[in-house]
Amino acid sequence: MSARKPLTSSLPMAQTKHKRQTKHRGNAAGVIEARGRTGRRSATADHKKSSARQARPQRGTRPPSWKNASVRSGIMGFVLLVFLYLVDRNKPGVHLLDLMLMCVVAVAFYIPAGYYWDRYLYQRNLKRQRGPGARSRGK
């Protein structure tokens, strides 16, 4: 009786595990439908989705204010000042007062931009809450 050597090969073996492929189902016109659900959604799924949307607490839609825009712009101005200071601290000729002046100019731009952005989002949210077909007040 002789001892057998295990079968080993220096060549790489082919992979045998394949990811399972789903069938493409064509319709009468020959168009391939998208993978996943191809049928109609059940009425219970639509009902669940609408009831979940109603059960979610409504976020209060606050009108835009210059105070909120100012506070948010002040915070962003401070973050910008810290960022610019960290980036430019080793460069010769850059002073903290110069960086502060740039941040004041940026805040002066951020305040009205933030207010008008909030106003746009507020009006869009009001339209969505009124629903489709509701007429906006003449302005």
Secondary structure by P-SEA (a helix, b strand, c coil): cccccccccccccccccccbbbbbbbccccccccccccccccaaaaaaaaaaaaaccccccccccaaaaaaaaaaaaaaaaaaaaaaccccccccaaaaaaaaaaaaaaaaaaaaaaaaaaaaaaaaaaaccccccccc
